[in-house]
Amino acid sequence: MIAALYVETDGCYFGIPGVVAWDITRDARTYAGPHPTVCHPPCARWGRFWHGSTRKPHQFELGADDGCFEAALACVRRWGGVLEHPADSHAWAAFKMAAPVRH
């Protein structure tokens, strides 16, 4: 079994044998194991436009994702698996992790 966390409702992880999909209705921050995870925490508050529109900047706080990235990272560290986030995400530095290498 694999737990796919923070995924789109009825998206590509739904209906795959051996995959338990956790969409927004299940609140993946509450996942307590025991299966390895594929985590897709929201990136909107960590990406290039974390602050909002360039026409209306700084309407949001950097990293304000209700603890989703932190919870996803804890799941991957505890249960194993993969954490998917953009290469330019500010989350890598915020959690003292090396950013993905570009080729």
N, C-alpha and C positions, 0 to 999 in steps of 0.2 A: 504494500500500500504506500501511496504518496499523498501528502496533503498539499494541495495547490491553494496558497493563501493570497488574499487581496486580489482576487480575479474577477473578471467581468461576469455578471449574471448571464447565464446561458451562453457563455463564451466557449473558446476552444477546449477548455479543460473539463467542461461538463459532459458527462456521458462516456468518458474514457474508463474502461475497466481498470480497477486498481487505483484510481485517482479519486480522492475526496475533495471536492471543490468548495472553497470558502469564499463566498462573495460578500458584499457589504451587509447583507441581512444576517450573516452568521457572525460578524465582527471577529476577524482573524486575530485581533489582539488578545483574544481569550483562548487561543489554541493552546492546549496543554499536552500535546504529543499523542501517541508515541512515534508517529511515522516521520520519515524524512520529509522535508518541505521544498517546495518551489515557491518562493515569495516574490510578489510583485507589489510592494507597498507603493502608495501614491507618490508621484514625483513632483506634482505641481508646486509645492512650497520649497522644493530643493533645487529646481532647475534654473535655467537662465532667467526666466521671468517669474521667479519666486515672489517678487514684490507686486506683481500684477501687470497691467497694461503699461506700455511706455507712455501712453497719453495720460495715464492716471497712476503714476508709480507710488510705491510704498503704501499700498492699501492692505498688504499682508505682511506677516512677520516671517523671516527666514526660518524654515524648519517647522512651521506650525502645522503639523500633520496629525495632531492628537496622539502622538506616540507610536504611529504605525511603523516607521522605519526602525525605531529602537526595538519594538516588539518583534519585528521580522528578523532583525539581526540576532536577537536572543534565541529565537526559534532555530535558526540555521546553526548557531553555535551549540545549542543543546541537542537538537535532533538530527542535525546534518542536512545537507541539501544545498540549494542555490538561492542567492538573493539577486534579483534582477533590478537594476536601476541605471539611469543614463550615465555614460562615461563622464560627463561634465557636472554631475550632481555635486552639490555642496555637502551632501551627507557624508561622503567619503572623508573629507577633512574634519567635519564636525565630530565624527566618531573615531578619529585618529586611525583611519584605514588608508592604505595605498589605493589611489584611483586606478582604474583599469588602464593598461598600457595600450597606446595607439600604435598601429603599424603603418 
